[in-house]
């Protein structure tokens, strides 16, 4: 369960189980180093969410996801090719990972970034924490895994934490645009929950592909390409639903922010998770990665120069503890 949830706990996660990664000969990393890598992945995902906040408001969730995936898919294909990892995938793995990309990226990420545009990074990040209990429940149903009392308590804590962070996460005097809600709060929460569900289903579809020796870099590349193909094919349908006018020209600065978001969250963050799982305990790695919503709060404080409300800290901490109970 822990490894299945590792890549599902970050707000901009790649959504892949990475148990097949093995350390390179001669690489010596201490246990503390593996844990530091896991914490670094959480920071990368937390920072990636803040970087994505601006472009999602300018472009809308569907367009931002598609434009970011151009770069991410290219980067992952190049990495998998340079490392020579394509031979690890058979037809079964390609089909599973392709379906994972369609649901996890073409639906999950689009919904997630639509929530970003409506609710801002703080609320969306904490709502996305619900993907851990969603993955646990679906895993229990699909794979017949036991849903323990501890997991049930964790699910309740995540739910309460998300509710507290959304309902009482803003204090009087905050004026930064990240705290603005565009449109209905309930609709925005619905988009965030759909994004979490899409990512959870994407993780479970990808999981059987790694029962053998499928390589995570090649798998991530297939998943990204499939998601991108779906977004390009359904471009008019997805992007016509957005109420954000498409800019006449995408500036070099905006392209730079899009590339930076994908690089920090989906490439650099994934690399750190792979390093962490070389020799780190999967449960500990999962817990450290799940701290992303809490780590995002001090980053928001520094970036916006506005201290998050007590409800935001309390809710994020409760959701993190709940996630830890689920993944252990």
Backbone bond lengths (Angstrom), bond angles and torsions (degrees), N, CA, C in turn:
res aa  C-N    CA-C-N  psi(-1)  N-CA   C-N-CA  omega(-1)  CA-C   N-CA-C  phi
1 X - - - 1.465 - - 1.514 110.93 -
2 X 1.336 117.86 -41.81 1.462 120.45 -174.92 1.510 111.40 -61.61
3 X 1.339 117.03 -47.23 1.460 118.57 -178.24 1.518 111.62 -66.25
4 X 1.337 116.69 -33.34 1.457 119.23 179.30 1.513 110.46 -65.29
5 X 1.326 116.95 -29.41 1.456 121.04 -176.37 1.517 113.09 -92.73
6 X 1.340 118.19 -10.78 1.463 119.90 -174.93 1.515 111.04 -54.26
7 X 1.314 116.48 -50.96 1.455 118.98 -175.65 1.514 112.46 -86.62
8 X 1.308 117.82 1.31 1.459 119.93 179.20 1.511 112.75 -98.76
9 X 1.321 118.23 -5.05 1.453 119.50 -173.29 1.515 113.94 -94.60
10 X 1.314 118.16 -14.07 1.455 119.48 177.90 1.503 111.42 -86.08
11 X 1.314 119.32 148.76 1.447 121.54 -176.49 1.514 114.77 -66.99
12 X 1.317 116.80 -24.43 1.458 119.15 177.29 1.520 108.00 -124.95
13 X 1.294 116.28 47.17 1.446 119.93 -172.94 1.514 111.95 -75.88
14 X 1.336 115.48 159.57 1.453 120.46 176.94 1.505 111.74 -79.40
15 X 1.330 117.31 -16.95 1.451 120.43 176.01 1.502 113.95 71.35
16 X 1.318 118.69 41.70 1.452 121.25 -179.82 1.508 111.03 -129.44
17 X 1.312 115.66 140.50 1.450 120.00 171.16 1.512 106.80 -79.12
18 X 1.308 117.73 134.58 1.462 119.53 -170.67 1.516 112.34 -122.53
19 X 1.309 116.93 32.28 1.452 120.13 -175.97 1.520 112.71 -69.20
20 X 1.334 117.98 -18.29 1.459 119.61 -175.83 1.515 112.99 -80.37
21 X 1.298 118.57 -6.87 1.463 120.78 -178.53 1.518 109.99 -71.75
22 X 1.310 115.78 135.06 1.462 120.01 179.37 1.509 109.31 -126.66
23 X 1.333 118.19 147.55 1.444 120.89 -176.76 1.515 112.35 -68.65
24 X 1.315 114.47 150.07 1.453 119.75 177.39 1.516 109.27 -76.18
25 X 1.358 117.06 147.70 1.450 119.73 179.44 1.517 111.02 -58.09
26 X 1.314 115.47 137.29 1.458 119.60 174.51 1.504 114.38 85.37
27 X 1.362 117.34 -2.50 1.446 119.43 -179.78 1.521 108.99 -85.29
28 X 1.300 117.67 119.44 1.456 120.73 -179.48 1.507 111.00 -113.54
29 X 1.314 115.94 109.99 1.455 121.21 179.10 1.515 107.49 -126.58
30 X 1.301 116.93 130.53 1.462 120.42 179.11 1.514 109.99 -72.41
31 X 1.341 115.29 165.05 1.463 119.91 176.80 1.518 110.71 -57.76
32 X 1.327 115.61 -39.61 1.462 119.99 177.96 1.520 110.71 -61.34
33 X 1.333 115.95 -35.76 1.459 119.96 178.15 1.509 112.19 -65.38
34 X 1.353 117.35 -40.43 1.456 120.56 177.41 1.525 110.88 -63.44
35 X 1.337 115.85 -41.85 1.461 120.10 179.64 1.523 111.04 -67.23
36 X 1.333 116.28 -36.52 1.463 119.81 176.97 1.525 110.27 -64.61
37 X 1.335 116.45 -37.49 1.463 120.15 178.14 1.526 110.53 -64.28
38 X 1.337 117.23 -41.51 1.465 121.04 178.23 1.526 110.77 -63.21
39 X 1.319 116.25 -42.56 1.459 120.16 177.62 1.527 110.56 -65.64
40 X 1.331 115.79 -37.24 1.465 119.84 176.51 1.514 111.73 -62.98
41 X 1.343 117.21 -36.52 1.465 120.48 176.68 1.517 110.87 -64.05
42 X 1.337 116.65 -41.02 1.467 120.29 177.82 1.525 110.73 -62.14
43 X 1.334 116.35 -42.08 1.468 120.06 178.13 1.526 110.50 -64.24
44 X 1.350 115.88 -40.79 1.463 120.08 179.36 1.522 110.80 -61.34
45 X 1.332 116.97 -43.38 1.460 119.80 179.58 1.523 111.55 -69.43
46 X 1.321 116.92 -36.99 1.462 120.07 176.85 1.528 110.53 -64.53
47 X 1.329 116.33 -44.28 1.464 121.12 179.75 1.524 110.96 -68.36
48 X 1.336 116.34 -38.28 1.464 119.82 178.81 1.508 112.08 -60.13
49 X 1.348 116.66 -35.38 1.455 119.70 177.53 1.514 112.63 -65.21
50 X 1.335 116.40 -38.57 1.465 119.74 179.07 1.531 110.67 -69.36
51 X 1.322 116.13 -39.08 1.465 119.80 179.03 1.526 110.48 -63.78
52 X 1.345 116.48 -34.43 1.459 120.61 -177.22 1.527 113.07 -77.41
53 X 1.328 117.69 -14.67 1.458 120.60 -174.00 1.526 112.53 -59.66
54 X 1.328 117.46 -44.90 1.456 120.73 -178.72 1.519 113.54 -66.43
55 X 1.351 118.82 -53.07 1.467 120.33 -178.89 1.526 114.12 -60.43
56 X 1.332 118.13 -33.58 1.466 118.74 -179.56 1.522 111.17 -67.02
57 X 1.330 117.18 -34.42 1.464 119.51 177.81 1.522 111.64 -72.45
58 X 1.335 115.89 -29.33 1.468 120.31 -179.82 1.523 111.81 -81.32
59 X 1.334 117.11 -38.68 1.460 122.12 -172.20 1.519 113.77 -105.93
60 X 1.331 117.46 -24.88 1.452 120.76 -170.82 1.522 110.39 88.51
61 X 1.319 116.01 156.88 1.457 120.74 -176.18 1.506 115.42 -59.16
62 X 1.346 120.10 -49.99 1.461 120.85 -177.71 1.526 113.39 -61.38
63 X 1.341 117.15 -45.11 1.472 119.59 -178.56 1.524 110.72 -67.53
64 X 1.322 116.84 -43.31 1.459 119.59 179.81 1.525 110.79 -60.67
65 X 1.327 116.92 -43.97 1.463 120.27 -179.98 1.520 110.97 -61.05
66 X 1.332 116.81 -45.17 1.471 120.29 -179.62 1.520 111.57 -63.93
67 X 1.326 117.26 -47.70 1.463 119.96 -178.01 1.525 111.47 -65.03
68 X 1.319 117.15 -37.35 1.455 119.64 178.80 1.526 111.57 -69.28
69 X 1.335 115.96 -35.67 1.460 119.36 -178.15 1.531 112.39 -69.52
70 X 1.335 117.93 -25.73 1.474 119.05 174.43 1.524 109.34 -54.38
71 X 1.314 115.39 -48.92 1.450 121.29 -176.64 1.527 111.66 -73.25
72 X 1.334 116.62 -44.14 1.462 120.21 -177.24 1.530 110.88 -65.12
73 X 1.335 116.77 -44.50 1.466 119.83 179.39 1.527 110.96 -61.10
74 X 1.343 116.42 -43.54 1.456 120.43 178.78 1.524 111.03 -61.29
75 X 1.335 116.63 -45.49 1.462 120.72 -179.23 1.523 111.39 -61.87
76 X 1.337 117.49 -43.73 1.459 120.52 -178.45 1.526 111.83 -69.38
77 X 1.334 117.23 -38.29 1.470 120.26 177.17 1.526 110.17 -62.69
78 X 1.323 116.92 -43.05 1.468 120.71 179.20 1.534 110.29 -63.09
79 X 1.330 117.02 -44.78 1.464 120.33 -179.38 1.530 110.53 -62.40
80 X 1.344 116.86 -46.91 1.464 120.39 -179.69 1.517 111.71 -62.78
81 X 1.343 116.40 -36.05 1.471 120.50 179.65 1.519 111.16 -70.87
82 X 1.327 116.80 -46.16 1.469 121.01 -179.85 1.529 110.94 -61.10
83 X 1.327 116.26 -39.15 1.467 120.64 -179.98 1.524 112.84 -80.73
84 X 1.342 117.33 -9.13 1.458 120.92 178.93 1.512 113.77 66.72
85 X 1.327 117.72 45.54 1.460 121.03 -172.90 1.533 114.60 -102.88
86 X 1.331 118.98 0.10 1.455 120.47 -174.21 1.521 112.95 -65.80
87 X 1.317 117.23 -29.89 1.460 120.17 -177.09 1.522 113.10 -65.77
88 X 1.322 117.56 -13.07 1.470 120.77 -179.54 1.519 112.80 -77.07
89 X 1.336 116.97 -8.93 1.462 120.96 -175.47 1.517 110.88 -106.91
90 X 1.337 115.98 130.33 1.453 122.16 171.45 1.514 110.28 -104.51
91 X 1.339 116.88 -175.82 1.465 120.84 -178.12 1.530 110.75 -61.74
92 X 1.332 117.26 -41.15 1.460 120.77 -179.89 1.521 110.80 -59.62
93 X 1.325 116.78 -45.98 1.462 120.81 -178.69 1.523 111.10 -65.16
94 X 1.334 116.16 -40.73 1.466 120.03 -179.16 1.527 110.41 -63.91
95 X 1.331 117.61 -41.49 1.460 121.03 -179.90 1.526 111.16 -66.16
96 X 1.330 116.50 -43.92 1.464 119.86 179.69 1.529 111.27 -64.56
97 X 1.317 116.03 -45.41 1.460 120.01 -178.91 1.522 111.43 -69.45
98 X 1.325 116.28 -34.54 1.458 119.50 175.79 1.519 111.60 -63.00
99 X 1.343 116.13 -44.54 1.470 119.81 176.59 1.521 111.08 -63.86
100 X 1.330 116.19 -37.27 1.465 120.46 176.87 1.518 111.21 -61.46
101 X 1.329 116.73 -41.18 1.461 120.47 178.37 1.517 112.57 -66.19
102 X 1.340 116.10 -39.21 1.464 119.88 179.96 1.521 111.34 -61.56
103 X 1.330 116.30 -44.70 1.463 119.90 -176.78 1.528 111.91 -85.12
104 X 1.336 116.21 -44.86 1.457 119.68 -175.56 1.510 114.23 -72.15
105 X 1.341 117.08 -34.70 1.461 120.37 -177.06 1.528 112.46 -104.17
106 X 1.347 116.93 -51.61 1.466 119.41 -176.76 1.527 111.77 -67.30
107 X 1.325 117.40 -27.85 1.465 120.45 177.09 1.525 110.60 -107.24
108 X 1.333 116.96 -52.62 1.458 121.07 -176.02 1.508 113.86 -61.11
109 X 1.332 117.29 -51.14 1.464 119.84 -178.32 1.521 112.30 -69.24
110 X 1.335 116.52 -37.72 1.469 119.00 177.65 1.527 110.10 -60.42
111 X 1.332 116.88 -45.91 1.460 120.46 178.81 1.523 110.99 -64.68
112 X 1.341 116.29 -41.85 1.457 120.79 -179.15 1.521 111.58 -60.98
113 X 1.332 116.91 -47.41 1.459 119.53 -177.51 1.528 112.10 -76.11
114 X 1.322 117.37 -21.67 1.460 119.27 170.09 1.523 109.31 -66.29
115 X 1.338 116.24 -39.37 1.457 120.28 175.11 1.519 111.04 -64.19
116 X 1.332 116.93 -38.68 1.466 120.52 176.28 1.524 110.26 -57.08
117 X 1.327 117.07 -45.53 1.460 120.84 -178.00 1.524 111.36 -65.50
118 X 1.332 117.53 -31.04 1.461 121.19 -176.71 1.526 113.37 -89.48
119 X 1.341 117.04 -36.65 1.461 120.94 -170.57 1.520 114.49 -113.98
120 X 1.327 117.69 -13.35 1.458 119.85 -175.96 1.526 111.46 86.14
121 X 1.328 117.27 170.24 1.473 120.65 -173.99 1.513 115.18 -70.42
122 X 1.340 118.00 -35.23 1.466 118.94 -175.34 1.521 111.67 -66.04
123 X 1.311 116.78 -52.58 1.458 119.40 -179.03 1.521 111.40 -64.39
124 X 1.336 116.12 -43.00 1.462 119.17 -178.18 1.518 111.10 -64.22
125 X 1.335 116.69 -40.96 1.456 119.89 -179.49 1.510 112.47 -60.43
126 X 1.314 116.78 -42.04 1.459 119.83 -178.46 1.522 110.87 -74.82
127 X 1.327 118.14 -35.15 1.468 120.38 176.33 1.520 110.15 -63.16
128 X 1.332 115.76 -35.76 1.463 119.70 -178.01 1.525 111.63 -66.47
129 X 1.326 117.71 -17.87 1.466 120.52 177.32 1.522 111.62 -61.05
130 X 1.324 117.42 -18.43 1.466 119.99 179.43 1.523 112.03 -68.96
131 X 1.338 118.16 -10.15 1.466 117.71 -179.69 1.524 111.93 -69.06
132 X 1.351 117.44 -22.73 1.467 119.37 177.32 1.528 111.53 -66.35
133 X 1.354 119.74 -53.29 1.465 117.83 175.85 1.517 113.42 -64.46
134 X 1.336 117.61 -33.10 1.461 119.46 176.59 1.530 110.59 -61.20
135 X 1.334 116.43 -44.80 1.455 120.47 179.13 1.518 110.72 -63.92
136 X 1.334 116.70 -40.81 1.461 120.46 -179.52 1.522 111.23 -63.91
137 X 1.328 117.08 -45.41 1.467 120.85 -178.97 1.525 110.40 -65.43
138 X 1.327 117.20 -47.63 1.466 120.64 179.92 1.521 111.18 -63.49
139 X 1.329 116.59 -37.38 1.461 120.62 178.32 1.522 110.81 -64.49
140 X 1.334 116.21 -39.50 1.463 120.11 178.09 1.525 110.84 -64.07
141 X 1.320 116.35 -37.51 1.462 120.75 -179.17 1.532 111.28 -73.94
142 X 1.341 116.23 -46.69 1.463 120.76 -172.87 1.521 111.92 -79.43
143 X 1.339 116.58 -46.95 1.458 120.69 -174.43 1.530 112.81 -97.41
144 X 1.328 116.62 -0.28 1.452 119.35 178.81 1.510 114.00 70.67
145 X 1.344 116.64 20.37 1.461 119.59 179.42 1.528 110.01 -75.00
146 X 1.308 114.93 148.92 1.458 120.13 -177.50 1.530 110.74 -73.76
147 X 1.323 115.65 130.61 1.458 121.55 176.06 1.523 106.84 -97.27
148 X 1.321 116.63 96.78 1.452 122.77 -170.59 1.525 112.15 -75.29
149 X 1.329 114.35 169.25 1.462 120.42 175.65 1.522 111.08 -60.91
150 X 1.333 115.56 -38.89 1.463 119.77 178.53 1.533 111.08 -62.05
151 X 1.335 116.20 -40.46 1.462 119.55 177.70 1.521 111.15 -65.65
152 X 1.325 116.03 -36.96 1.463 119.82 178.44 1.526 110.46 -64.61
153 X 1.342 116.77 -43.54 1.466 120.51 176.87 1.526 110.15 -62.09
154 X 1.335 116.47 -41.74 1.454 120.45 178.11 1.513 112.26 -61.25
155 X 1.330 116.31 -40.76 1.463 120.58 178.88 1.524 110.65 -62.70
156 X 1.325 116.77 -42.78 1.469 120.57 178.26 1.526 110.70 -62.75
157 X 1.345 116.92 -42.89 1.463 120.64 179.90 1.523 111.50 -63.74
158 X 1.331 117.00 -42.33 1.466 119.75 177.67 1.519 110.08 -60.99
159 X 1.331 116.79 -45.33 1.469 120.84 -179.22 1.525 111.36 -61.52
160 X 1.334 116.22 -45.46 1.457 119.82 179.01 1.521 111.24 -66.33
161 X 1.336 116.73 -39.39 1.458 120.72 179.42 1.517 112.33 -62.91
162 X 1.328 115.79 -43.35 1.467 119.96 178.05 1.524 110.14 -63.40
163 X 1.319 117.16 -44.20 1.466 121.10 179.48 1.528 111.21 -60.39
164 X 1.337 115.87 -45.53 1.469 119.73 -179.51 1.522 111.21 -64.01
165 X 1.333 116.90 -43.41 1.462 120.62 -177.20 1.523 112.16 -66.71
166 X 1.333 116.60 -35.17 1.467 119.96 179.91 1.525 110.85 -78.62
167 X 1.334 116.89 -43.14 1.468 120.99 -174.75 1.526 112.74 -76.93
168 X 1.336 117.10 -38.33 1.468 120.01 -174.45 1.534 112.45 -124.03
169 X 1.324 115.50 27.07 1.463 119.26 -175.70 1.512 115.00 -89.48
170 X 1.320 118.13 -1.40 1.463 121.52 179.87 1.522 109.33 -120.37
171 X 1.298 116.53 132.40 1.470 120.19 177.89 1.526 109.72 -108.08
172 X 1.311 116.79 162.44 1.463 121.25 179.51 1.522 109.96 -65.05
173 X 1.289 115.62 142.32 1.463 120.63 179.73 1.504 114.09 98.45
174 X 1.332 118.57 -12.13 1.459 120.30 177.43 1.524 109.22 -77.38
175 X 1.317 116.42 128.64 1.462 120.52 -176.15 1.518 113.49 -125.16
176 X 1.330 117.37 -1.59 1.457 119.30 -177.93 1.531 109.68 -66.70
177 X 1.344 115.93 143.32 1.464 120.08 -174.56 1.526 112.73 -65.40
178 X 1.347 118.20 -18.00 1.463 119.72 176.78 1.520 111.89 -63.94
179 X 1.327 117.40 -21.99 1.456 120.36 -179.38 1.527 112.21 -90.13
180 X 1.335 116.57 -4.66 1.455 120.04 178.59 1.530 110.34 -72.97
181 X 1.326 116.65 144.83 1.458 122.17 174.65 1.521 107.73 -109.89
182 X 1.319 116.33 121.52 1.454 120.99 -179.77 1.521 108.73 -95.20
183 X 1.320 116.21 115.17 1.450 120.08 -177.91 1.516 111.61 80.89
184 X 1.309 116.08 -153.44 1.462 122.25 -176.97 1.533 111.16 -75.90
185 X 1.335 115.97 133.34 1.463 120.46 176.48 1.525 110.30 -63.21
186 X 1.333 117.31 -42.21 1.457 120.83 -178.25 1.525 111.65 -64.33
187 X 1.337 116.49 -38.24 1.469 119.78 177.59 1.527 110.10 -64.84
188 X 1.330 116.10 -42.48 1.463 119.79 177.99 1.514 111.98 -62.22
189 X 1.344 116.81 -42.06 1.471 120.86 177.04 1.525 109.80 -62.81
190 X 1.324 116.58 -39.47 1.463 120.32 177.90 1.520 112.12 -60.32
191 X 1.340 116.97 -42.28 1.460 120.16 176.40 1.526 111.08 -62.59
192 X 1.327 116.66 -41.15 1.460 119.74 179.21 1.513 111.99 -63.85
193 X 1.338 117.58 -41.58 1.460 121.38 178.35 1.527 111.34 -66.97
194 X 1.334 116.57 -37.54 1.465 119.67 176.39 1.528 110.48 -64.12
195 X 1.343 115.64 -39.33 1.459 119.04 176.83 1.519 112.11 -62.39
196 X 1.331 116.33 -42.57 1.463 120.44 178.22 1.526 110.99 -64.25
197 X 1.325 117.18 -41.67 1.459 120.95 179.25 1.530 110.89 -65.27
198 X 1.335 116.40 -42.57 1.462 119.56 178.52 1.517 111.59 -60.22
199 X 1.333 116.79 -43.04 1.463 120.64 178.35 1.527 110.64 -64.86
200 X 1.335 117.67 -40.75 1.464 120.81 -179.89 1.524 111.02 -62.82
201 X 1.330 116.84 -45.76 1.466 120.28 178.18 1.522 110.20 -64.43
202 X 1.335 116.79 -39.01 1.457 120.18 178.31 1.514 112.30 -61.18
203 X 1.338 116.76 -39.91 1.470 121.15 177.70 1.521 110.46 -62.94
204 X 1.333 117.01 -44.94 1.459 120.53 -176.82 1.528 111.78 -69.29
205 X 1.326 117.75 -31.85 1.464 120.13 175.46 1.526 111.28 -69.48
206 X 1.330 115.76 -36.74 1.459 119.38 -178.86 1.523 112.41 -75.74
207 X 1.333 116.91 -26.39 1.461 121.27 -172.56 1.527 114.10 -55.49
208 X 1.354 120.08 -47.65 1.470 118.93 -179.16 1.526 113.63 -63.67
209 X 1.326 117.04 -22.47 1.464 119.85 179.98 1.521 111.59 -66.26
210 X 1.336 116.51 -20.04 1.455 120.30 -177.35 1.525 112.59 -103.63
211 X 1.349 115.93 14.82 1.455 118.89 174.97 1.523 110.51 -67.80
212 X 1.314 115.73 -27.85 1.456 120.61 178.41 1.511 111.19 -96.88
213 X 1.335 115.95 -128.54 1.465 120.36 -176.42 1.521 111.73 -114.71
214 X 1.323 117.07 26.90 1.465 120.00 -179.41 1.524 109.94 -60.87
215 X 1.320 115.97 134.51 1.460 121.00 -178.32 1.527 110.21 -84.35
216 X 1.335 117.46 136.41 1.471 120.10 -177.05 1.520 113.80 -66.07
217 X 1.334 118.21 -33.12 1.463 119.01 179.48 1.531 110.73 -67.63
218 X 1.342 116.49 -45.81 1.459 119.88 178.39 1.522 110.17 -65.05
219 X 1.337 116.68 -40.14 1.458 120.06 178.27 1.512 112.19 -62.93
220 X 1.324 116.61 -43.41 1.461 120.23 178.37 1.527 110.82 -62.94
221 X 1.333 116.78 -36.55 1.464 120.53 179.70 1.526 110.80 -66.14
222 X 1.337 116.85 -45.52 1.468 120.49 178.42 1.527 110.09 -60.29
223 X 1.316 115.44 -43.59 1.458 121.01 -179.04 1.535 111.07 -62.20
224 X 1.328 116.58 -43.78 1.458 120.55 -179.21 1.523 111.33 -67.52
225 X 1.329 117.37 -41.64 1.462 121.21 -179.99 1.530 110.20 -64.63
226 X 1.335 117.19 -42.03 1.469 120.18 179.19 1.525 110.99 -64.17
227 X 1.329 116.73 -43.54 1.454 120.09 178.22 1.516 111.84 -62.94
228 X 1.330 116.46 -42.10 1.462 121.02 179.23 1.523 110.88 -64.81
229 X 1.332 117.13 -42.97 1.467 120.35 179.66 1.528 110.98 -59.81
230 X 1.330 116.56 -40.97 1.458 120.29 178.81 1.522 111.25 -65.48
231 X 1.327 116.64 -41.56 1.467 120.03 -179.29 1.525 111.66 -67.51
232 X 1.334 116.88 -35.85 1.468 120.05 177.78 1.524 110.22 -69.91
233 X 1.342 116.35 -43.97 1.464 120.29 -179.00 1.531 111.99 -65.31
234 X 1.328 116.18 -35.99 1.461 121.47 -177.86 1.531 111.71 -103.69
235 X 1.311 115.40 25.04 1.468 120.07 -174.06 1.522 112.33 -56.56
236 X 1.311 117.26 -48.22 1.468 120.09 -177.14 1.517 111.36 -64.07
237 X 1.332 116.24 -40.93 1.465 119.82 -179.29 1.525 111.04 -65.19
238 X 1.356 115.91 -50.19 1.461 119.80 -177.17 1.529 111.67 -64.91
239 X 1.323 116.15 -49.12 1.457 119.70 -169.16 1.521 112.87 -82.67
240 X 1.344 116.99 -16.62 1.468 118.60 175.43 1.525 111.21 -73.69
241 X 1.342 115.89 -19.20 1.464 119.69 179.35 1.526 112.17 -79.02
242 X 1.326 116.52 -15.52 1.457 120.14 -178.86 1.521 109.94 -78.31
243 X 1.340 114.95 138.12 1.464 119.13 179.18 1.526 111.50 -93.45
244 X 1.336 116.58 17.09 1.462 121.81 178.85 1.521 108.49 -104.72
245 X 1.322 116.75 122.91 1.456 121.23 -178.32 1.522 110.41 -65.68
246 X 1.329 115.52 135.99 1.459 119.95 179.65 1.531 108.70 -70.30
247 X 1.334 117.93 129.42 1.475 119.19 -179.80 1.521 111.43 -65.77
248 X 1.315 116.47 144.50 1.465 120.50 179.81 1.525 111.49 -60.42
249 X 1.303 115.30 -36.07 1.462 119.79 -179.78 1.522 109.05 -143.67
250 X 1.333 114.77 133.88 1.462 120.18 176.24 1.523 107.57 -90.17
251 X 1.301 115.70 115.77 1.462 120.70 -176.09 1.525 111.04 -68.31
252 X 1.326 115.57 160.74 1.460 120.73 176.98 1.532 110.31 -62.05
253 X 1.332 116.49 -34.35 1.463 119.75 179.04 1.525 110.75 -64.66
254 X 1.353 116.30 -43.13 1.454 120.05 179.12 1.522 110.58 -65.17
255 X 1.336 117.30 -42.06 1.466 120.36 175.71 1.521 110.37 -59.44
256 X 1.322 116.34 -39.59 1.463 120.05 179.73 1.517 111.85 -62.72
257 X 1.339 116.68 -40.94 1.464 120.52 179.19 1.532 110.62 -67.27
258 X 1.338 116.39 -39.00 1.467 120.60 177.74 1.529 110.36 -61.82
259 X 1.334 116.41 -46.87 1.468 120.71 179.56 1.521 110.95 -64.30
260 X 1.319 116.30 -39.84 1.465 120.08 -179.67 1.525 110.56 -64.75
261 X 1.324 116.86 -41.04 1.456 120.80 179.37 1.518 111.11 -60.15
262 X 1.339 116.54 -48.53 1.460 120.08 179.47 1.513 112.19 -65.76
263 X 1.332 116.61 -39.18 1.463 120.15 -178.59 1.513 111.92 -66.63
264 X 1.328 116.83 -45.18 1.468 120.48 -177.61 1.521 111.07 -68.63
265 X 1.336 117.19 -49.04 1.461 120.24 -172.02 1.522 113.39 -81.08
266 X 1.338 117.09 -47.54 1.455 119.22 -169.19 1.519 113.78 -97.82
267 X 1.316 119.68 -22.94 1.461 120.90 179.19 1.528 110.40 -101.58
268 X 1.336 116.87 -57.33 1.463 120.53 179.97 1.529 110.68 -66.11
269 X 1.342 117.17 -44.33 1.458 120.59 179.28 1.517 111.98 -60.78
270 X 1.320 116.61 -42.79 1.471 120.65 179.26 1.524 110.69 -64.84
271 X 1.328 116.71 -40.68 1.461 119.90 178.88 1.525 110.93 -58.69
272 X 1.308 116.93 -43.39 1.458 120.65 -179.93 1.528 111.70 -65.59
273 X 1.341 117.31 -36.41 1.462 119.51 176.67 1.522 110.48 -64.23
274 X 1.326 116.78 -42.42 1.461 120.70 178.61 1.520 111.20 -61.55
275 X 1.332 115.94 -41.73 1.465 120.00 177.47 1.525 110.33 -63.22
276 X 1.341 116.11 -43.03 1.465 120.42 -178.48 1.516 111.30 -61.85
277 X 1.344 116.98 -36.93 1.457 120.66 -176.96 1.524 112.87 -84.48
278 X 1.332 117.77 -0.92 1.464 119.20 174.33 1.527 110.34 -57.72
279 X 1.309 116.38 -47.03 1.456 119.48 -176.63 1.503 113.35 -144.30
280 X 1.334 116.75 0.53 1.457 119.77 179.44 1.518 112.00 -79.41
281 X 1.312 117.35 155.52 1.450 121.97 176.79 1.532 109.17 -69.26
282 X 1.351 118.48 125.94 1.467 120.08 -176.38 1.518 113.66 -57.05
283 X 1.336 117.21 -37.72 1.455 119.65 179.46 1.506 112.31 -64.35
284 X 1.346 116.49 -45.11 1.458 120.59 179.36 1.524 110.49 -65.53
285 X 1.336 116.16 -41.96 1.463 120.22 177.93 1.521 110.42 -59.55
286 X 1.336 116.44 -44.52 1.464 120.84 -179.86 1.527 111.47 -60.49
287 X 1.333 116.00 -43.08 1.464 120.23 -179.32 1.520 110.56 -64.46
288 X 1.329 116.77 -45.87 1.460 120.19 -179.40 1.525 111.34 -62.73
289 X 1.322 116.40 -41.68 1.462 119.77 178.86 1.528 110.71 -64.47
290 X 1.339 116.41 -34.03 1.466 120.25 -177.17 1.524 113.38 -71.07
291 X 1.334 117.72 -6.95 1.468 120.44 179.18 1.519 112.54 -78.33
292 X 1.314 118.33 1.41 1.463 121.35 -176.63 1.531 113.66 -51.97
293 X 1.356 120.05 -45.17 1.474 118.30 179.36 1.523 113.64 -61.02
294 X 1.346 117.12 -35.49 1.462 119.80 178.21 1.520 110.71 -71.99
295 X 1.332 116.99 -42.50 1.463 121.26 -179.31 1.524 111.37 -65.33
296 X 1.330 115.83 -25.43 1.461 118.67 -178.90 1.525 111.73 -69.10
297 X 1.329 117.18 -27.69 1.462 120.14 -176.09 1.532 113.30 -64.20
298 X 1.345 119.98 -49.16 1.472 117.35 176.22 1.517 112.69 -64.25
299 X 1.350 117.13 -30.55 1.460 119.50 176.03 1.526 110.44 -65.52
300 X 1.335 116.63 -40.34 1.464 120.79 176.23 1.527 110.15 -62.94
301 X 1.320 116.17 -40.95 1.467 121.78 179.53 1.524 110.42 -59.67
302 X 1.328 116.22 -46.60 1.466 120.71 -179.89 1.527 110.63 -67.11
303 X 1.327 115.85 -43.71 1.464 120.88 -173.71 1.529 110.81 -70.37
304 X 1.338 117.33 -47.07 1.460 121.03 -174.20 1.528 113.06 -92.19
305 X 1.360 115.65 -13.55 1.467 121.90 -176.21 1.522 111.93 62.41
306 X 1.327 116.15 26.43 1.453 121.87 175.95 1.523 108.83 -128.42
307 X 1.324 115.88 124.51 1.463 120.45 -179.26 1.525 109.82 -70.11
308 X 1.347 117.28 127.10 1.464 119.47 176.53 1.523 111.07 -62.09
309 X 1.315 116.26 151.70 1.459 121.74 -178.25 1.525 110.86 -67.66
310 X 1.333 115.16 159.93 1.468 120.69 -179.97 1.528 111.11 -59.24
311 X 1.343 116.67 -35.92 1.458 119.88 179.04 1.514 112.69 -62.37
312 X 1.342 116.37 -33.45 1.459 120.35 178.70 1.525 110.67 -66.85
313 X 1.339 116.64 -44.88 1.472 120.58 178.71 1.523 110.61 -64.20
314 X 1.319 116.42 -46.07 1.461 120.99 -177.93 1.524 110.79 -62.58
315 X 1.332 116.44 -46.63 1.458 120.07 -178.73 1.513 112.61 -65.07
316 X 1.340 116.47 -42.72 1.461 119.68 179.64 1.521 111.41 -64.71
317 X 1.327 116.52 -41.59 1.468 120.20 179.05 1.527 110.70 -64.79
318 X 1.335 117.08 -42.05 1.462 120.74 179.81 1.532 110.78 -63.91
319 X 1.332 117.04 -41.86 1.456 120.52 178.51 1.525 111.21 -64.57
320 X 1.328 117.40 -37.33 1.461 120.90 178.46 1.524 111.47 -66.54
321 X 1.325 116.94 -43.57 1.467 120.67 176.93 1.526 109.90 -62.10
322 X 1.306 116.67 -41.97 1.463 120.29 177.97 1.512 112.24 -61.20
323 X 1.329 116.15 -43.46 1.456 120.19 177.76 1.517 111.15 -62.24
324 X 1.338 116.52 -40.84 1.461 120.55 178.78 1.530 111.27 -60.45
325 X 1.321 117.42 -40.43 1.458 120.76 178.48 1.529 111.29 -65.22
326 X 1.326 116.34 -34.87 1.465 120.40 -178.98 1.521 111.77 -70.95
327 X 1.335 117.06 -42.17 1.472 119.85 -172.82 1.513 113.27 -82.90
328 X 1.326 118.99 -16.64 1.458 120.61 -179.48 1.531 111.20 -69.62
